[in-house]
Amino acid sequence: MPDTPITFGWFLPTSGDSTWLADPSGHIPQSRALFDEIVDVVDKAGFSYMLMPVNAACWEATVVGSYYAARTKNVAPLIALRSAYCNPVLSAKMFATLDQISGGRLCVNLIAGINDDDTKADGIPDTKEVRYEKMDEEVQIMKRLWTSHEPIGFEGKHYQVDASIEPKPLQQPHPPFFLGGASEQALEISAKHSSVHLFWGDRPSGIAKKIEDLKVRARKYGREEVLQFGMRLQIVCAETEDEAWADAAKLVAGADGMRLANMRGKTDAVAGIRKTSEANRQVWKLLEESGEDMMLAPHLWAGISKVRAGAGIAVVGNPDQVAATLDEFVDAGCSSFCLSGYPHAKAARIFSEKVLPKFKGRISRALPQAA
């Protein structure tokens, strides 16, 4: 077994949970009680971070993340920096304040948005290309604000900032950045700034090739040895393999074509996302290649991509099979796993009780280091 220290994260579904993704009757509405149950499991189970989503139906991520940072002892919220949504000086001050108050429990998720239509509806007219340009400048500004005690004198294409701020982050030199995009711009920004690049799903052999590409990109910035890699995956785990595949089938039972849950503009959501998001195009290409059984490998299944955008690739099997499949990604070069499953409290509990013990001695509760 590999000796790589591994960090595990879990997803908090602030747009609501589900027991049956293809049918509205399976939807579990958002509520503090729902979130409390999931967070309680995650905080006690050995997970290092908790991803806060930001689609149109979600509760606001920074507020939710701050609330649960105060209610937990171990897990760190992974909160989105949504390019162009917030002035970078305010973002730097908010994140540094939360990092201090939480005792260094904060990760930042760099997001340009998967759909131009959604960002325009929110009042952000920029194309995705412009949002990535702004993201690059925003991260540069925040890094400089977090380390400088003098006005930074930043002159960029989109921002001109000459401020200094307090507090500085507790984590040094700053909280870790995650990024999950797959476009050329996203890969370059991740190579330049990320602590962890999160892939949305692929076969381990495909991930190994993508890691080599990112290492070459990171070399230009002197970051080849510090950039880490992770997987954003769904988990369908049961006592037996047959039970796990039955549970997977139930999740998408009745789905006819692509029916994306919790997306704005339901009738044209797929078209808009295909036009804007390279990461989603790659995931849907895997779905199209997977055939009628939607299997990419013995325990990798693309079926959830029929009913949700983003992370639709699932590891399906009994605990030994799930652990072995995750270890294939570790062998490919990954050291972090950002996971989810339906319903989320139950899936997190099963994973923590049945799968995490198989990584005993290899789990790091510390957050990935920024560099």
VODREN-117152 format. One record per residue (C-alpha): residue number from 1; residue in one letter; x, y, z. Coordinates in steps of 0.25 Angstrom, whole numbers, plus 5000, padded with zeros to 4 digits. Layout:
BEGIN
{num: NUM&residuo: A&px: X&py: Y&pz: Z} .
...
***
This chain:
BEGIN
{num: 1&residuo: M&px: 5000&py: 5000&pz: 5000} .
{num: 2&residuo: P&px: 5005&py: 5014&pz: 4997} .
{num: 3&residuo: D&px: 5011&py: 5022&pz: 5009} .
{num: 4&residuo: T&px: 5006&py: 5036&pz: 5003} .
{num: 5&residuo: P&px: 4999&py: 5044&pz: 5014} .
{num: 6&residuo: I&px: 4984&py: 5046&pz: 5010} .
{num: 7&residuo: T&px: 4974&py: 5057&pz: 5013} .
{num: 8&residuo: F&px: 4959&py: 5054&pz: 5012} .
{num: 9&residuo: G&px: 4948&py: 5065&pz: 5010} .
{num: 10&residuo: W&px: 4933&py: 5064&pz: 5010} .
{num: 11&residuo: F&px: 4922&py: 5072&pz: 5003} .
{num: 12&residuo: L&px: 4912&py: 5080&pz: 5010} .
{num: 13&residuo: P&px: 4899&py: 5080&pz: 5001} .
{num: 14&residuo: T&px: 4894&py: 5094&pz: 5004} .
{num: 15&residuo: S&px: 4884&py: 5093&pz: 4992} .
{num: 16&residuo: G&px: 4878&py: 5081&pz: 4999} .
{num: 17&residuo: D&px: 4880&py: 5066&pz: 4999} .
{num: 18&residuo: S&px: 4874&py: 5054&pz: 4992} .
{num: 19&residuo: T&px: 4871&py: 5039&pz: 4992} .
{num: 20&residuo: W&px: 4866&py: 5039&pz: 4978} .
{num: 21&residuo: L&px: 4873&py: 5048&pz: 4968} .
{num: 22&residuo: A&px: 4864&py: 5046&pz: 4956} .
{num: 23&residuo: D&px: 4851&py: 5049&pz: 4963} .
{num: 24&residuo: P&px: 4847&py: 5062&pz: 4971} .
{num: 25&residuo: S&px: 4841&py: 5053&pz: 4982} .
{num: 26&residuo: G&px: 4854&py: 5048&pz: 4986} .
{num: 27&residuo: H&px: 4859&py: 5063&pz: 4989} .
{num: 28&residuo: I&px: 4862&py: 5066&pz: 5004} .
{num: 29&residuo: P&px: 4860&py: 5081&pz: 5006} .
{num: 30&residuo: Q&px: 4871&py: 5090&pz: 5011} .
{num: 31&residuo: S&px: 4870&py: 5093&pz: 5026} .
{num: 32&residuo: R&px: 4880&py: 5095&pz: 5038} .
{num: 33&residuo: A&px: 4875&py: 5082&pz: 5044} .
{num: 34&residuo: L&px: 4880&py: 5075&pz: 5031} .
{num: 35&residuo: F&px: 4893&py: 5082&pz: 5031} .
{num: 36&residuo: D&px: 4895&py: 5080&pz: 5046} .
{num: 37&residuo: E&px: 4894&py: 5065&pz: 5044} .
{num: 38&residuo: I&px: 4904&py: 5064&pz: 5032} .
{num: 39&residuo: V&px: 4914&py: 5073&pz: 5039} .
{num: 40&residuo: D&px: 4914&py: 5066&pz: 5052} .
{num: 41&residuo: V&px: 4917&py: 5053&pz: 5045} .
{num: 42&residuo: V&px: 4928&py: 5060&pz: 5037} .
{num: 43&residuo: D&px: 4935&py: 5067&pz: 5048} .
{num: 44&residuo: K&px: 4936&py: 5054&pz: 5057} .
{num: 45&residuo: A&px: 4940&py: 5045&pz: 5045} .
{num: 46&residuo: G&px: 4954&py: 5049&pz: 5041} .
{num: 47&residuo: F&px: 4951&py: 5058&pz: 5030} .
{num: 48&residuo: S&px: 4960&py: 5070&pz: 5028} .
{num: 49&residuo: Y&px: 4951&py: 5080&pz: 5020} .
{num: 50&residuo: M&px: 4937&py: 5082&pz: 5016} .
{num: 51&residuo: L&px: 4933&py: 5087&pz: 5002} .
{num: 52&residuo: M&px: 4923&py: 5098&pz: 5002} .
{num: 53&residuo: P&px: 4915&py: 5099&pz: 4988} .
{num: 54&residuo: V&px: 4911&py: 5112&pz: 4982} .
{num: 55&residuo: N&px: 4901&py: 5109&pz: 4971} .
{num: 56&residuo: A&px: 4888&py: 5117&pz: 4970} .
{num: 57&residuo: A&px: 4880&py: 5108&pz: 4980} .
{num: 58&residuo: C&px: 4891&py: 5108&pz: 4991} .
{num: 59&residuo: W&px: 4891&py: 5115&pz: 5004} .
{num: 60&residuo: E&px: 4902&py: 5126&pz: 5004} .
{num: 61&residuo: A&px: 4915&py: 5119&pz: 5006} .
{num: 62&residuo: T&px: 4923&py: 5128&pz: 5014} .
{num: 63&residuo: V&px: 4912&py: 5130&pz: 5024} .
{num: 64&residuo: V&px: 4910&py: 5115&pz: 5025} .
{num: 65&residuo: G&px: 4925&py: 5112&pz: 5026} .
{num: 66&residuo: S&px: 4927&py: 5122&pz: 5037} .
{num: 67&residuo: Y&px: 4915&py: 5117&pz: 5045} .
{num: 68&residuo: Y&px: 4920&py: 5103&pz: 5044} .
{num: 69&residuo: A&px: 4935&py: 5107&pz: 5047} .
{num: 70&residuo: A&px: 4929&py: 5112&pz: 5060} .
{num: 71&residuo: R&px: 4921&py: 5099&pz: 5063} .
{num: 72&residuo: T&px: 4932&py: 5089&pz: 5060} .
{num: 73&residuo: K&px: 4946&py: 5086&pz: 5065} .
{num: 74&residuo: N&px: 4953&py: 5079&pz: 5054} .
{num: 75&residuo: V&px: 4948&py: 5081&pz: 5040} .
{num: 76&residuo: A&px: 4951&py: 5093&pz: 5032} .
{num: 77&residuo: P&px: 4941&py: 5100&pz: 5022} .
{num: 78&residuo: L&px: 4946&py: 5100&pz: 5008} .
{num: 79&residuo: I&px: 4939&py: 5113&pz: 5003} .
{num: 80&residuo: A&px: 4938&py: 5119&pz: 4989} .
{num: 81&residuo: L&px: 4945&py: 5131&pz: 4984} .
{num: 82&residuo: R&px: 4936&py: 5134&pz: 4973} .
{num: 83&residuo: S&px: 4943&py: 5142&pz: 4963} .
{num: 84&residuo: A&px: 4938&py: 5156&pz: 4961} .
{num: 85&residuo: Y&px: 4927&py: 5155&pz: 4972} .
{num: 86&residuo: C&px: 4935&py: 5162&pz: 4983} .
{num: 87&residuo: N&px: 4946&py: 5172&pz: 4983} .
{num: 88&residuo: P&px: 4959&py: 5165&pz: 4986} .
{num: 89&residuo: V&px: 4963&py: 5174&pz: 4998} .
{num: 90&residuo: L&px: 4950&py: 5170&pz: 5005} .
{num: 91&residuo: S&px: 4952&py: 5156&pz: 5001} .
{num: 92&residuo: A&px: 4966&py: 5156&pz: 5007} .
{num: 93&residuo: K&px: 4961&py: 5162&pz: 5020} .
{num: 94&residuo: M&px: 4949&py: 5153&pz: 5021} .
{num: 95&residuo: F&px: 4957&py: 5140&pz: 5019} .
{num: 96&residuo: A&px: 4968&py: 5145&pz: 5028} .
{num: 97&residuo: T&px: 4959&py: 5148&pz: 5039} .
{num: 98&residuo: L&px: 4952&py: 5135&pz: 5038} .
{num: 99&residuo: D&px: 4965&py: 5128&pz: 5038} .
{num: 100&residuo: Q&px: 4969&py: 5135&pz: 5051} .
{num: 101&residuo: I&px: 4956&py: 5133&pz: 5058} .
{num: 102&residuo: S&px: 4955&py: 5118&pz: 5054} .
{num: 103&residuo: G&px: 4969&py: 5115&pz: 5059} .
{num: 104&residuo: G&px: 4974&py: 5113&pz: 5045} .
{num: 105&residuo: R&px: 4963&py: 5104&pz: 5039} .
{num: 106&residuo: L&px: 4960&py: 5110&pz: 5025} .
{num: 107&residuo: C&px: 4962&py: 5106&pz: 5011} .
{num: 108&residuo: V&px: 4959&py: 5115&pz: 4999} .
{num: 109&residuo: N&px: 4953&py: 5109&pz: 4986} .
{num: 110&residuo: L&px: 4956&py: 5117&pz: 4973} .
{num: 111&residuo: I&px: 4943&py: 5117&pz: 4965} .
{num: 112&residuo: A&px: 4941&py: 5124&pz: 4952} .
{num: 113&residuo: G&px: 4927&py: 5118&pz: 4950} .
{num: 114&residuo: I&px: 4922&py: 5107&pz: 4941} .
{num: 115&residuo: N&px: 4912&py: 5115&pz: 4933} .
{num: 116&residuo: D&px: 4912&py: 5129&pz: 4927} .
{num: 117&residuo: D&px: 4897&py: 5129&pz: 4928} .
{num: 118&residuo: D&px: 4897&py: 5128&pz: 4943} .
{num: 119&residuo: T&px: 4907&py: 5138&pz: 4945} .
{num: 120&residuo: K&px: 4900&py: 5148&pz: 4936} .
{num: 121&residuo: A&px: 4887&py: 5145&pz: 4944} .
{num: 122&residuo: D&px: 4895&py: 5149&pz: 4956} .
{num: 123&residuo: G&px: 4899&py: 5163&pz: 4950} .
{num: 124&residuo: I&px: 4913&py: 5159&pz: 4946} .
{num: 125&residuo: P&px: 4914&py: 5161&pz: 4931} .
{num: 126&residuo: D&px: 4928&py: 5156&pz: 4929} .
{num: 127&residuo: T&px: 4931&py: 5144&pz: 4921} .
{num: 128&residuo: K&px: 4938&py: 5132&pz: 4927} .
{num: 129&residuo: E&px: 4951&py: 5136&pz: 4921} .
{num: 130&residuo: V&px: 4950&py: 5150&pz: 4928} .
{num: 131&residuo: R&px: 4946&py: 5144&pz: 4941} .
{num: 132&residuo: Y&px: 4959&py: 5135&pz: 4940} .
{num: 133&residuo: E&px: 4967&py: 5148&pz: 4937} .
{num: 134&residuo: K&px: 4961&py: 5154&pz: 4950} .
{num: 135&residuo: M&px: 4963&py: 5142&pz: 4958} .
{num: 136&residuo: D&px: 4978&py: 5142&pz: 4955} .
{num: 137&residuo: E&px: 4979&py: 5156&pz: 4959} .
{num: 138&residuo: E&px: 4970&py: 5154&pz: 4971} .
{num: 139&residuo: V&px: 4979&py: 5143&pz: 4977} .
{num: 140&residuo: Q&px: 4992&py: 5151&pz: 4974} .
{num: 141&residuo: I&px: 4985&py: 5163&pz: 4982} .
{num: 142&residuo: M&px: 4981&py: 5154&pz: 4994} .
{num: 143&residuo: K&px: 4995&py: 5147&pz: 4995} .
{num: 144&residuo: R&px: 5002&py: 5161&pz: 4995} .
{num: 145&residuo: L&px: 4992&py: 5167&pz: 5005} .
{num: 146&residuo: W&px: 4994&py: 5155&pz: 5014} .
{num: 147&residuo: T&px: 5009&py: 5156&pz: 5014} .
{num: 148&residuo: S&px: 5011&py: 5171&pz: 5013} .
{num: 149&residuo: H&px: 5011&py: 5182&pz: 5024} .
{num: 150&residuo: E&px: 5012&py: 5193&pz: 5014} .
{num: 151&residuo: P&px: 5002&py: 5197&pz: 5003} .
{num: 152&residuo: I&px: 5004&py: 5187&pz: 4992} .
{num: 153&residuo: G&px: 5003&py: 5196&pz: 4980} .
{num: 154&residuo: F&px: 4997&py: 5186&pz: 4971} .
{num: 155&residuo: E&px: 4994&py: 5190&pz: 4956} .
{num: 156&residuo: G&px: 4987&py: 5180&pz: 4948} .
{num: 157&residuo: K&px: 4978&py: 5179&pz: 4936} .
{num: 158&residuo: H&px: 4965&py: 5179&pz: 4945} .
{num: 159&residuo: Y&px: 4969&py: 5183&pz: 4959} .
{num: 160&residuo: Q&px: 4978&py: 5195&pz: 4964} .
{num: 161&residuo: V&px: 4980&py: 5193&pz: 4979} .
{num: 162&residuo: D&px: 4989&py: 5201&pz: 4988} .
{num: 163&residuo: A&px: 4984&py: 5196&pz: 5002} .
{num: 164&residuo: S&px: 4990&py: 5188&pz: 5014} .
{num: 165&residuo: I&px: 4981&py: 5180&pz: 5023} .
{num: 166&residuo: E&px: 4979&py: 5174&pz: 5037} .
{num: 167&residuo: P&px: 4978&py: 5163&pz: 5041} .
{num: 168&residuo: K&px: 4988&py: 5154&pz: 5034} .
{num: 169&residuo: P&px: 4984&py: 5139&pz: 5033} .
{num: 170&residuo: L&px: 4988&py: 5130&pz: 5044} .
{num: 171&residuo: Q&px: 4992&py: 5119&pz: 5034} .
{num: 172&residuo: Q&px: 5005&py: 5123&pz: 5028} .
{num: 173&residuo: P&px: 5008&py: 5128&pz: 5017} .
{num: 174&residuo: H&px: 4993&py: 5127&pz: 5015} .
{num: 175&residuo: P&px: 4981&py: 5117&pz: 5015} .
{num: 176&residuo: P&px: 4982&py: 5107&pz: 5004} .
{num: 177&residuo: F&px: 4975&py: 5109&pz: 4990} .
{num: 178&residuo: F&px: 4968&py: 5098&pz: 4983} .
{num: 179&residuo: L&px: 4964&py: 5099&pz: 4968} .
{num: 180&residuo: G&px: 4955&py: 5089&pz: 4960} .
{num: 181&residuo: G&px: 4955&py: 5095&pz: 4946} .
{num: 182&residuo: A&px: 4960&py: 5088&pz: 4933} .
{num: 183&residuo: S&px: 4961&py: 5099&pz: 4923} .
{num: 184&residuo: E&px: 4975&py: 5104&pz: 4919} .
{num: 185&residuo: Q&px: 4973&py: 5117&pz: 4927} .
{num: 186&residuo: A&px: 4969&py: 5108&pz: 4939} .
{num: 187&residuo: L&px: 4981&py: 5099&pz: 4938} .
{num: 188&residuo: E&px: 4990&py: 5111&pz: 4937} .
{num: 189&residuo: I&px: 4984&py: 5118&pz: 4949} .
{num: 190&residuo: S&px: 4984&py: 5105&pz: 4957} .
{num: 191&residuo: A&px: 4999&py: 5102&pz: 4953} .
{num: 192&residuo: K&px: 5002&py: 5117&pz: 4958} .
{num: 193&residuo: H&px: 4994&py: 5118&pz: 4971} .
{num: 194&residuo: S&px: 4987&py: 5105&pz: 4976} .
{num: 195&residuo: S&px: 4991&py: 5096&pz: 4987} .
{num: 196&residuo: V&px: 4982&py: 5085&pz: 4982} .
{num: 197&residuo: H&px: 4977&py: 5083&pz: 4968} .
{num: 198&residuo: L&px: 4964&py: 5075&pz: 4969} .
{num: 199&residuo: F&px: 4960&py: 5067&pz: 4957} .
{num: 200&residuo: W&px: 4946&py: 5064&pz: 4955} .
{num: 201&residuo: G&px: 4947&py: 5050&pz: 4951} .
{num: 202&residuo: D&px: 4954&py: 5041&pz: 4941} .
{num: 203&residuo: R&px: 4961&py: 5027&pz: 4941} .
{num: 204&residuo: P&px: 4974&py: 5027&pz: 4949} .
{num: 205&residuo: S&px: 4982&py: 5025&pz: 4936} .
{num: 206&residuo: G&px: 4976&py: 5038&pz: 4931} .
{num: 207&residuo: I&px: 4978&py: 5045&pz: 4944} .
{num: 208&residuo: A&px: 4993&py: 5041&pz: 4943} .
{num: 209&residuo: K&px: 4994&py: 5048&pz: 4930} .
{num: 210&residuo: K&px: 4987&py: 5061&pz: 4934} .
{num: 211&residuo: I&px: 4996&py: 5061&pz: 4947} .
{num: 212&residuo: E&px: 5009&py: 5061&pz: 4938} .
{num: 213&residuo: D&px: 5003&py: 5072&pz: 4929} .
{num: 214&residuo: L&px: 5001&py: 5081&pz: 4942} .
{num: 215&residuo: K&px: 5014&py: 5078&pz: 4947} .
{num: 216&residuo: V&px: 5021&py: 5083&pz: 4934} .
{num: 217&residuo: R&px: 5012&py: 5096&pz: 4935} .
{num: 218&residuo: A&px: 5015&py: 5097&pz: 4950} .
{num: 219&residuo: R&px: 5030&py: 5096&pz: 4947} .
{num: 220&residuo: K&px: 5030&py: 5110&pz: 4940} .
{num: 221&residuo: Y&px: 5026&py: 5116&pz: 4954} .
{num: 222&residuo: G&px: 5035&py: 5108&pz: 4962} .
{num: 223&residuo: R&px: 5024&py: 5100&pz: 4968} .
{num: 224&residuo: E&px: 5026&py: 5086&pz: 4962} .
{num: 225&residuo: E&px: 5029&py: 5080&pz: 4976} .
{num: 226&residuo: V&px: 5018&py: 5087&pz: 4984} .
{num: 227&residuo: L&px: 5006&py: 5086&pz: 4975} .
{num: 228&residuo: Q&px: 4997&py: 5075&pz: 4980} .
{num: 229&residuo: F&px: 4986&py: 5067&pz: 4974} .
{num: 230&residuo: G&px: 4972&py: 5062&pz: 4978} .
{num: 231&residuo: M&px: 4960&py: 5055&pz: 4973} .
{num: 232&residuo: R&px: 4945&py: 5061&pz: 4974} .
{num: 233&residuo: L&px: 4937&py: 5048&pz: 4974} .
{num: 234&residuo: Q&px: 4924&py: 5042&pz: 4979} .
{num: 235&residuo: I&px: 4924&py: 5030&pz: 4988} .
{num: 236&residuo: V&px: 4913&py: 5018&pz: 4987} .
{num: 237&residuo: C&px: 4918&py: 5008&pz: 4998} .
{num: 238&residuo: A&px: 4910&py: 4997&pz: 5004} .
{num: 239&residuo: E&px: 4914&py: 4984&pz: 5011} .
{num: 240&residuo: T&px: 4913&py: 4976&pz: 4998} .
{num: 241&residuo: E&px: 4917&py: 4980&pz: 4984} .
{num: 242&residuo: D&px: 4903&py: 4975&pz: 4979} .
{num: 243&residuo: E&px: 4896&py: 4985&pz: 4990} .
{num: 244&residuo: A&px: 4905&py: 4996&pz: 4985} .
{num: 245&residuo: W&px: 4901&py: 4995&pz: 4971} .
{num: 246&residuo: A&px: 4887&py: 4994&pz: 4974} .
{num: 247&residuo: D&px: 4888&py: 5007&pz: 4982} .
{num: 248&residuo: A&px: 4895&py: 5013&pz: 4970} .
{num: 249&residuo: A&px: 4884&py: 5009&pz: 4961} .
{num: 250&residuo: K&px: 4873&py: 5014&pz: 4970} .
{num: 251&residuo: L&px: 4880&py: 5028&pz: 4970} .
{num: 252&residuo: V&px: 4877&py: 5030&pz: 4955} .
{num: 253&residuo: A&px: 4865&py: 5021&pz: 4953} .
{num: 254&residuo: G&px: 4856&py: 5027&pz: 4943} .
{num: 255&residuo: A&px: 4865&py: 5038&pz: 4938} .
{num: 256&residuo: D&px: 4863&py: 5040&pz: 4923} .
{num: 257&residuo: G&px: 4874&py: 5047&pz: 4917} .
{num: 258&residuo: M&px: 4881&py: 5058&pz: 4925} .
{num: 259&residuo: R&px: 4872&py: 5064&pz: 4936} .
{num: 260&residuo: L&px: 4881&py: 5073&pz: 4945} .
{num: 261&residuo: A&px: 4876&py: 5075&pz: 4959} .
{num: 262&residuo: N&px: 4877&py: 5089&pz: 4966} .
{num: 263&residuo: M&px: 4881&py: 5097&pz: 4953} .
{num: 264&residuo: R&px: 4876&py: 5110&pz: 4949} .
{num: 265&residuo: G&px: 4869&py: 5110&pz: 4935} .
{num: 266&residuo: K&px: 4865&py: 5096&pz: 4935} .
{num: 267&residuo: T&px: 4862&py: 5095&pz: 4921} .
{num: 268&residuo: D&px: 4875&py: 5100&pz: 4915} .
{num: 269&residuo: A&px: 4884&py: 5097&pz: 4927} .
{num: 270&residuo: V&px: 4892&py: 5086&pz: 4919} .
{num: 271&residuo: A&px: 4894&py: 5094&pz: 4907} .
{num: 272&residuo: G&px: 4899&py: 5106&pz: 4915} .
{num: 273&residuo: I&px: 4909&py: 5098&pz: 4923} .
{num: 274&residuo: R&px: 4914&py: 5090&pz: 4911} .
{num: 275&residuo: K&px: 4917&py: 5104&pz: 4905} .
{num: 276&residuo: T&px: 4924&py: 5109&pz: 4917} .
{num: 277&residuo: S&px: 4931&py: 5098&pz: 4925} .
{num: 278&residuo: E&px: 4942&py: 5089&pz: 4920} .
{num: 279&residuo: A&px: 4942&py: 5081&pz: 4933} .
{num: 280&residuo: N&px: 4927&py: 5077&pz: 4930} .
{num: 281&residuo: R&px: 4930&py: 5074&pz: 4916} .
{num: 282&residuo: Q&px: 4941&py: 5064&pz: 4920} .
{num: 283&residuo: V&px: 4932&py: 5058&pz: 4930} .
{num: 284&residuo: W&px: 4920&py: 5057&pz: 4920} .
{num: 285&residuo: K&px: 4930&py: 5051&pz: 4910} .
{num: 286&residuo: L&px: 4933&py: 5040&pz: 4919} .
{num: 287&residuo: L&px: 4918&py: 5037&pz: 4921} .
{num: 288&residuo: E&px: 4916&py: 5036&pz: 4906} .
{num: 289&residuo: E&px: 4928&py: 5027&pz: 4905} .
{num: 290&residuo: S&px: 4924&py: 5018&pz: 4917} .
{num: 291&residuo: G&px: 4912&py: 5011&pz: 4909} .
{num: 292&residuo: E&px: 4899&py: 5006&pz: 4914} .
{num: 293&residuo: D&px: 4905&py: 5001&pz: 4928} .
{num: 294&residuo: M&px: 4912&py: 5015&pz: 4930} .
{num: 295&residuo: M&px: 4924&py: 5008&pz: 4935} .
{num: 296&residuo: L&px: 4938&py: 5014&pz: 4933} .
{num: 297&residuo: A&px: 4945&py: 5003&pz: 4941} .
{num: 298&residuo: P&px: 4941&py: 4991&pz: 4950} .
{num: 299&residuo: H&px: 4937&py: 5001&pz: 4961} .
{num: 300&residuo: L&px: 4936&py: 5015&pz: 4954} .
{num: 301&residuo: W&px: 4922&py: 5019&pz: 4950} .
{num: 302&residuo: A&px: 4918&py: 5031&pz: 4942} .
{num: 303&residuo: G&px: 4903&py: 5030&pz: 4944} .
{num: 304&residuo: I&px: 4901&py: 5042&pz: 4953} .
{num: 305&residuo: S&px: 4906&py: 5051&pz: 4942} .
{num: 306&residuo: K&px: 4892&py: 5049&pz: 4936} .
{num: 307&residuo: V&px: 4886&py: 5056&pz: 4947} .
{num: 308&residuo: R&px: 4896&py: 5066&pz: 4952} .
{num: 309&residuo: A&px: 4906&py: 5075&pz: 4947} .
{num: 310&residuo: G&px: 4920&py: 5075&pz: 4953} .
{num: 311&residuo: A&px: 4925&py: 5063&pz: 4961} .
{num: 312&residuo: G&px: 4917&py: 5052&pz: 4954} .
{num: 313&residuo: I&px: 4928&py: 5040&pz: 4955} .
{num: 314&residuo: A&px: 4925&py: 5031&pz: 4966} .
{num: 315&residuo: V&px: 4933&py: 5020&pz: 4973} .
{num: 316&residuo: V&px: 4924&py: 5008&pz: 4975} .
{num: 317&residuo: G&px: 4926&py: 4995&pz: 4983} .
{num: 318&residuo: N&px: 4928&py: 4989&pz: 4996} .
{num: 319&residuo: P&px: 4938&py: 4996&pz: 5006} .
{num: 320&residuo: D&px: 4950&py: 4988&pz: 5001} .
{num: 321&residuo: Q&px: 4947&py: 4991&pz: 4987} .
{num: 322&residuo: V&px: 4944&py: 5006&pz: 4990} .
{num: 323&residuo: A&px: 4958&py: 5007&pz: 4997} .
{num: 324&residuo: A&px: 4965&py: 5000&pz: 4986} .
{num: 325&residuo: T&px: 4960&py: 5009&pz: 4975} .
{num: 326&residuo: L&px: 4964&py: 5021&pz: 4983} .
{num: 327&residuo: D&px: 4977&py: 5015&pz: 4985} .
{num: 328&residuo: E&px: 4978&py: 5014&pz: 4970} .
{num: 329&residuo: F&px: 4977&py: 5029&pz: 4969} .
{num: 330&residuo: V&px: 4988&py: 5031&pz: 4980} .
{num: 331&residuo: D&px: 4997&py: 5022&pz: 4971} .
{num: 332&residuo: A&px: 4994&py: 5032&pz: 4960} .
{num: 333&residuo: G&px: 4999&py: 5044&pz: 4969} .
{num: 334&residuo: C&px: 4987&py: 5048&pz: 4977} .
{num: 335&residuo: S&px: 4988&py: 5052&pz: 4992} .
{num: 336&residuo: S&px: 4974&py: 5058&pz: 4994} .
{num: 337&residuo: F&px: 4959&py: 5053&pz: 4992} .
{num: 338&residuo: C&px: 4948&py: 5062&pz: 4993} .
{num: 339&residuo: L&px: 4936&py: 5053&pz: 4994} .
{num: 340&residuo: S&px: 4921&py: 5052&pz: 4995} .
{num: 341&residuo: G&px: 4909&py: 5042&pz: 4994} .
{num: 342&residuo: Y&px: 4894&py: 5041&pz: 4996} .
{num: 343&residuo: P&px: 4888&py: 5044&pz: 5005} .
{num: 344&residuo: H&px: 4901&py: 5051&pz: 5011} .
{num: 345&residuo: A&px: 4900&py: 5048&pz: 5026} .
{num: 346&residuo: K&px: 4898&py: 5033&pz: 5023} .
{num: 347&residuo: A&px: 4908&py: 5033&pz: 5012} .
{num: 348&residuo: A&px: 4919&py: 5040&pz: 5021} .
{num: 349&residuo: R&px: 4916&py: 5031&pz: 5033} .
{num: 350&residuo: I&px: 4918&py: 5018&pz: 5024} .
{num: 351&residuo: F&px: 4930&py: 5023&pz: 5018} .
{num: 352&residuo: S&px: 4936&py: 5028&pz: 5032} .
{num: 353&residuo: E&px: 4933&py: 5014&pz: 5038} .
{num: 354&residuo: K&px: 4936&py: 5005&pz: 5027} .
{num: 355&residuo: V&px: 4946&py: 5011&pz: 5018} .
{num: 356&residuo: L&px: 4954&py: 5021&pz: 5026} .
{num: 357&residuo: P&px: 4960&py: 5010&pz: 5035} .
{num: 358&residuo: K&px: 4966&py: 5004&pz: 5023} .
{num: 359&residuo: F&px: 4975&py: 5016&pz: 5022} .
{num: 360&residuo: K&px: 4979&py: 5016&pz: 5036} .
{num: 361&residuo: G&px: 4993&py: 5022&pz: 5038} .
{num: 362&residuo: R&px: 4992&py: 5029&pz: 5025} .
{num: 363&residuo: I&px: 4982&py: 5040&pz: 5028} .
{num: 364&residuo: S&px: 4986&py: 5054&pz: 5031} .
{num: 365&residuo: R&px: 4977&py: 5063&pz: 5039} .
{num: 366&residuo: A&px: 4985&py: 5075&pz: 5035} .
{num: 367&residuo: L&px: 4981&py: 5083&pz: 5023} .
{num: 368&residuo: P&px: 4989&py: 5083&pz: 5011} .
{num: 369&residuo: Q&px: 5000&py: 5093&pz: 5012} .
{num: 370&residuo: A&px: 5000&py: 5106&pz: 5003} .
{num: 371&residuo: A&px: 5013&py: 5110&pz: 4996} .
***
